Each structure stands twice: as C-alpha cells, then as structure tokens.
C-alpha cells in the first residue's frame, strides 16, 4: 500500500508540473491550481466565445500531455464555460 505521505508528495510534484490547459488546441488561462492532501485541482478562466468543445488537454512544463479528454459538445448561445479538473493520487 502506498503511504499517504508519498501520495501527497506525488500530488505536489504533479501540481508543480502542470503548466498549460488547452481547449480545442488553444491555451486557456489557469485561474487556480490547488492541492489538498492527495487531490490536485485545476480551474480555468471562463471562456465566452467557444461554440463547440472537442478536446481539453493539460500539459506539463515540457508540453507533454498529462491528461486529455475528447468530447463533441455544443455550447449554447450566451453561455460561458470554465473547466475544473481534479486528480487524486492513489
């Protein structure tokens, strides 16, 4: 079993490596990057001009993909979206 201390240390390393969020291949600003125990949460700014979402990627400091989600989601008029992605180190 992996100890809680090691999980938290790994979560801190992950948090420190997150450098970019790409929405449909375009960078969107990270508003908040928090850690709570072994949980790392990334929150992006609200996007107003997006009409369709195809992908969300989180990249490290060397532009390697940490995680990627693909979708086919239309965004209604007069809607803004932000993205909150939470990782749990287990």
N, C-alpha and C positions, 0 to 999 in steps of 0.2 A: 504494500500500500504506500502511496506517495504521501508524504507528510504535508500538513497544512502550511508549514513554513516554506517548504520547497515550492508548493503551488503558488503561494503569494509572491515569492521571488521570481518565478517564471512569469506571472502576470505583470509584474513590474517591468521585466525585460520586454514583454510584448508591448506594453503601453509606450515604452521609450522608443520602440522601433516604428510604431505607426506614424507615418508622415503625410499621407495623402488619402483622400477619398475621391474616387472618380465616379461620376454619374453620367452614364451613356458615353464614357470615354473622356469627359471633361471634368477638370478638377473643381470641386466644390469645397468651400471653406469648412474646416473643422472648428466648431464653436466651443466644444467642450470635450475633454478627454480625461476621464476619471477612472480611479481604481478604488475598489472597496474589497478588501480581502483578496480573493482569487478571481474577482469579477472586474473586467475592463469594459468600459462603455465609451463609445464614440458617438457624438452628436454633431450633425452637420447644420449649416445655416439653412434657412428656408429658401426654397427655390420657387420663383414665381412664373418663369417663362417656359417651364417644362410642360409639354403636352403629352409626352409618351415616355415611359421608362422601359429601357431594355436591359440595363445592367448597372450594378453597383459594385465597385471594387475598393478594397482597402489595400494600400501599398506600404511597403516598408521604406526605410531610408535609402535603399538601393534600387527602388522602383520594382521590387519583386512583389508579386501578388500574395498577400496574406490570406485573403478570402475574397470570393466573388459570388455574387448572386445574379442570376439571369431571370428575367421576367418579361411579360408582354402586357404592360399595364397602361391604359389610357388615363390621363388626368383630366378631370372635369374643368371647365372654364371657371375662373375666379377661385381656384384652389391653389394653395401653396403647400409644399411638402418639405418636411425635414426628415432626416433619417437617423434613427438611433439603433446602433448595432452593439450588442453586448456579447462578450466572450466570457466563458467560465473555464478556467484552467482546472482540469480534473485529473 
